[in-house]
Amino acid sequence: MAEKDAGNVKTKEKGSTKRWSLLIGAVSAVVLAVVFAVFLNSQNSSIYEFTGKICSCRQAEQQKYIGMVEDCCCDYETVNQLNNEVLHPLLLDLVKTSFYRYFKVKLWCDCPFWPDDGMCRLRDCSVCECPESEFPEPFKKPLSQYNPVCQEGKPQAAVDRTVDTRAFKGWTVTDNPWTSEDETDNDEMTYVNLRLNPERYTGYIGPSARRIWDAIYSENCPKYASEESCQEEKILYKLVSGLHSSISIHIASDYLLDEATNLWGQNLTLLYDRVLRYPDRVRNLYFTFLFVLRAVTKAELYLEEAEYKTGNVIEDLKTKSLVKQLVSDPKTKAACPVPFDEAKLWKGQRGPELKQQIQKQFRNISAIMDCVGCEKCRLWGKLQILGLGTALKILFTVNGDDNLQHNLELQTNEVIALMNLLNRLSESVRFVHDMSPAAERIAGVQASPVNRVWQRIVTSLAQTKGKKALKNS
């Protein structure tokens, strides 16, 4: 009997020792996972450093979005407050007006950089032109000789060309040195109702989409000979990156969750994977927003005195009033009077030459929009690149504010693109500010290295316990 009891005691001691071993192993694995996760986070966060003659990257610890927005004259907290209280509500009302609702664009495919691979004729991306009888008289134009083959496409990628009878008179027809000639008003362009074609997920992914962004980014950061030229290249990169972030955010905020039931909603995992996990992309979004806001406020007098005629007198007065409120808002002027200081650029003897080189780069980026294989993506790509080109045109047309109103000339389409771009950026800033905590919580639960290790430990312990129970039964 004593021997049996002794055997039982030994068995219990062995079982206790084994359980302690498992517990110690589990705790050690968690500690190692935490250290590994901290190491990964410190490695994945990067900011751009410009040293010597080239633009290079350096690693940095992840920074919170506090303090001043880099290269701007406004802090993150103020930007979020102004956007939520003033800018976002005004812009939402503004882009719903008839004047800012319609955008004139050439949608047919004519890529100047690589052979046509037929992407714009895919079933998911192309649509047939609407019959001429569907358009009101003011919108009727001679049809282009180019008549792309049309196939039935998915609605999320198709551009709805339906318009109503309210048109508007054109403004000055002038070239923009920052955009391709393709964006100048011509007979091959047609009006599109932006409210019927929201910027959202279209299913445009894969090599064709990646090639577009690869081509856009390859136009940035060349090895100029002088050190000071890097500042201007840094600005161009941040503008492109900020716009890229905004586009990704709109895809995540209005995503096709279930094609079978046509269920749309937010994809916060995509938001984290595409934008939030890279702090630079968020910072560049805020920078681009302030850059475009600076252009709008700098052109205050020009925009206030412009005519917004669509044939609806009451709505035209409302449009004019909304524009005035936006460009002269006292809260914005008090809290963030100069969102971006453009006077520090293009200095030195090489200033004019550098400006021409960067203009050429941006024109190439503008022309790349003709290579986008999805029609809706091409629509919003063209609109937002034109809007960014218009902001560049306003900020760098002349030196100083005093002569701006006498030298600046804008096309109707440029003003429409500028305001719609500012609205898109405003929406993105608000969505990031509101949804970042939820997206990061989801990402932390689903993707954290610590959590993955812990899940393996729990699973292993459960399996061990299950085997013991099965053995003892």
N, C-alpha and C positions, 0 to 999 in steps of 0.2 A: 504493500500500500504506500509506504514511504517512498519507494523508488518511483512509483507512478506519479506521486505528488511532485517529486523532484523533477521528473520529466516534464510535467505540465508547466512547472515554474520556468524551466529552461526554454520551453516552447514559447511561453509568453514573453520572456526576455528577448528572444530572437525576433518575435513579431514586433515588439516595442522598438527594438533597435532598427528594424527594417523600416518601420513607419517614420522614425526620427531621421533616418537616412534620406527617405523620400522627401520629407519636409525640408531638410537642410538643402537638398539638391534643388528643390523647387524655388526656395528663397534665393539661392545662389544664381539660378537661371534668370530670375526676375531682375536681380541687381545687375547682372551682366547685360540684360536686354535694355535696362534703363540707360546704362553707360553707352551702349551701342547706339541707342536712339538719339541721345544727346549729341554723340559724335556725328551721326548722319545729318541732323538738323543743322549743325554748325558747318557742315560741308556743302549742303544743298543751297545755302543762302549765299547770294553773291551780289555785289554791286559793281558798277563799271568804274574803272580807274583809268585816267588818261595820263600817260606818262611818256615823256620824250616825243618821238616822232610818230608813234602809233597809238591807236586806241586799244587798250588791253583790258582784261578782266582780272579782278582779284577776289578772293574769298573773304567773307566777313560774317560776323555773327548776325543772326536775324534781328532786325530792328523793328520796334513797334511803330505804328503810324501816328507819331506824336511830334510836336515841334513844327518847324517850317518845312513846307514842301520844297524839296531840293531845287535850286535855281529859280525859285519863285519868291514872291513877297507876301505870302499868306500861309497860315498854319493849317494843319489838317482839321483841327476842331472847328475853326472858323469856316473853312470850306464846307464841312458837313452841315453846320448850322445854317449858313446862307443858302445852301442848296435846298435843304428841307423847307426852310421858311419862305424863301423868296424865289429863287431861280427855277427850281423844279416846277412849282405850280404855274408860274408865268409861261414857261416854255411849253408845258403840256397844253395850255389854252392856245398858245400861239401857233403851234404846228397843226392844230385842228382847223384853223381858218382856211378859207378857200385859197388864199394867196400862197400859203406855205404848204398846202396839201398836195399840189401838183408839181412834178419834177419832169423836166424835158431831158430825154436821154436817148442815146443810140445803143440799142441792145444787141444788134447782130454781131456775130463773131468775126473778128479780123485781127488775129494775133500777130503783131509785128516782130515777135522774138523767136518763135519756134513754129514749125509746121502745124497746121490745124489737125488735131488728133480726133476730131469728131465729137469732142466732149460736149459742145453746145448743142448737139443733136441727139443726145441721149434722151430716153423716154422720161427720165426723172427731171430733166433740166430745160427742155425746150417747149415752146408754145407757138401756136400759129398766130399770125397777125389777125386782129379783129377785122371783120368786113368794114368797108368804108361807110356803109349805111349806119353802122353803130355809133360813129363819131358825130358830134355836133359840128356845124359848119365852121366855127372858128378854129377847130383843130384839124381840119382836112388839109393835107399836104400831099404833093406828088409822091408816089410810092418809090422807094429805092429800087434800083435794078437788081440789087442783091436780094434774093428771096430764099431764105434757108428752108431746107426740107423740115417739115414739122411732123412730130409724132405726138401721140397722147402722152402726157406727162403727169407725174404726181402733183397734187395741188400745192403741197408745201414748197415745191421748187418752181412753180409756174408764176409768171407775172400777170396779174389781173390788169388789163388795159382799159377797164371801164372808166369813163369819165363823165361828168355832167356838163351842163351847158354854160357853166360859169368859167370864163377864161380871163386872162389878164393881159394887159398891154406890155410889150417888151420894154426894157430899159436900154441903156447904152450897150451897143454891141462892140465889145473890145476884147482883145486877146489878153490872156493871163500868162505872164512869163513863167509861172510856176506849174502850169498844167499843160498837157498835150493839146495839140491843135484839134484833136478829136472832140474836145469838150466845148469848142466854139459853136454857137448856134448855127444849125444847118438843116436842110430839108430831110436829111436821113434820120432826124430825131423825132421822137413822139412823146406825148405827154403820158405820164403814169400817175395814178392816184396812189399816193404813199399809204393812205389809211387802209386801202384794200390789199396792200402788199407789205405787211409788217416785217421787220427784220427779226428773224427767228431761225430755228433749226430747219434745214432743207434736205439733209441727207447727203450733202456735198462733202465727201471725205475721200481719202485715198491719195494715190500718187499725184493726180491732177491738182488737188487742193494744196498739197505740200509743195508742189513745184511753184505755185503762185507765191507763197510766203518765202520760199527759198530765194526766188528771183528778187523779191522786194528787199529782203535783208542783204542780199549780195551787193546792192547799190550803196550800202552804208560803210562808213569807217575805212576809206582808202588811206594809204600811207602817204599823207601829205608831208612836205619837206619841213614845214615850220611847226613849232610846238603850239602856238596860239590857235592854229586852225582847228585843233581838236575840239575846242568848245562848241563851234558851230556844228561839227559832225555829231557831237554828243547830243545836241538839241534835236537834230534830225532823227537820230536813232530813237530817242525817247518819244518823239511824236509818233513814229511808226509803231513802236512797241505799245504805247498807250492806246492807239487806235485798235491794234490787234487785240489787246486785253478787252477793250469795250465790245468788240464784235463777239469774242468768246463769251463774255458775260451775257449778252443778249441771246445767244444760242442756248446757254444754260438756263436763262430765266423763262424762256418760252420753248420748251423742248417737247418733241413728240414721244411721249412715254409709251404709248401703245398704238401701233399703226392699225391694228385690227379694229379697235373701237374709236380711233381718232381722238385719243385722250392726250391732251396737252397739259403741261405743268412745269414745275421747276425741277431741274436736275442739279442738286447741290453738290453731288459727288463730282460732276463734271466741272462745276464752278471751282471747286478746290483743286482738282487735277490740272486744269488749264491755267488758272490765275492765282488763287490764294496761296498755293504752296511755293510760289516764287514771289517774294516780297517786292522785287524790282518791278514786276509787272503791275502791281497795285500802285506803287509810287509813280510809275510812268503814266498810269491812267489819270491820277490827280494832276500831274504836270500838264498833260495834254488838255485836260479840262480847263485849267487856269490859263494856258496859252491861248486857247480859242476864246475864252471869256475876255481876255485882254484885247483881242482883236475886235470883238463886238463892242466893247466899251470905248475903245479908241476911235471907232467909226461912229460914235454917238450922234454927232450933228448930222452927218451924212444920212444915217438910217432914220433919224427923226424927220428929216425934210423930204425923204423919198415918198413917191406915190405908190400906194398899194391898191390898185384898181382892178376889180374883178367883175364889176357890173352890179354889185350889191353894195349900195352906198352905206347902209347901216353896218354891215360886216366889215367893210373897208375902214370905216372910222374906228371900229373895235380893234382891228389889226394894228392900225397906226397907234392907238392908245396903248396896246400891249407892248409894242416895240419901244415906245417912249418909257414905259414903266421899267422895262428890262434894262435898257441902256443907261438910265439915269436914276436907278434905285438908290435912295439915300443910305440904306443899310449897307449895300455893297460898297458904295463909295467911302463910307466911314470905316468899315472893317477891313476892306481889301481894295484900296484905291488903285493900286497898280499890281494886278495879279502876276504879271511877268514884265521884266525890264528888258525890252528889246534893244535899248540904246547901247548896251555893252557889246553887241555883236558887230562883225564886219569892220573891226578896227585894224589899223596898220596899213602898210602899203599894199599888202595882198588882199585887202578886204573886198574890193570890187571883183577881182579875179576869183576869189573863193566863193563869193556870192553867185557868180555865173556858174561855177562848177556844181554847186549844191542845187541851183535851180535846174540844171540839166539832170541831176540825179532824180530830183522829185518829178520832173517831167517823164522820165523813164518809168518811175513808179506809177504815175498816172496812166501811162500807156499800157502797163501790164494789166490793168483792169479789163482790157479787151480780151485778155486770154483766160479770164475766169469762165469755167465751163458750166456753171449754174446760173440761170438767168436772174433769179432773185438775188443771188450773191453778187452778181455783176451790177445789178441796179444799186444796191446799197454800197457796194465797193466804190462805184463811180461817184455816187452822191457824197460819200464821206471823204474821199480823196479830194474831190473838188472843193468841199467845205474846208478841208485843211489847207489846200492851195489858196483859197480865198483869204483865210486867216494870215497866211504868209504874205500874200499880196498886200493886205491892209497894213500889217506891221512893218513891212520893209519896202513900201512903195517910195516913201520920201523920208528924209531925216527930220524928226520932230513933229509935234502935233500941229503946230501953227499952220503949216502948208498942206496938211493932209486933205482938208475938205476941198481944196482947189485942184489937187492933183489926182485924187482917187476917183476912178470910174469902175462901177460894178455892173455886171449883167444881172438880170432877174434871176437866172439860174444859180448864179454864185451866191446871192443873198439867201435864196431858198436852201441851198446846200449848207451854207454856213450855219443858219439857225437850226436846221434839222440835225446837223452834226453836234451842235452844242446841246441840243435836247437829248441825243443819244448818249453823249458823255455824262450828262446830268443824271440820266436814268441809271447808267452803269455805276456811277459814284454812289448813288442812293442804294442800289441793290447790294453792292459790296458792303456798304456801311451797315445795312439792315440785316443781311443774311450771312455775313461772315461767321458770326458765332455759331449759328446752327450748322453751317457747312463744315466748320472745323471740328465741331463735336461729332458729326457723322464720319468725317474722315478719320478722327481719332479712334472711334470705335471700330471702324472697318479696316483701317490701314496701319495703325500703330504697331511698330515692331514689338513693343512691350505687350500689347494686347494679343498679338499673334502667338508669342511665346507662352503667355499665361493661358491662352485657350488650349495650347498643346499640353500644358501641364495638367489642367483640369481634365482634359480628355483622357490623358494617360492614367491619372489617378482613378477616374471613373471606370476605366477599362480594368485596372488592377483590382479595384473593389468588386467589380462585377465577376471577375474570374474567381476571386476568393469566395464570394457568395455561392457561385455555381459549384465550386469544389467542395464547400462545406455542406451543401444541400444534399 
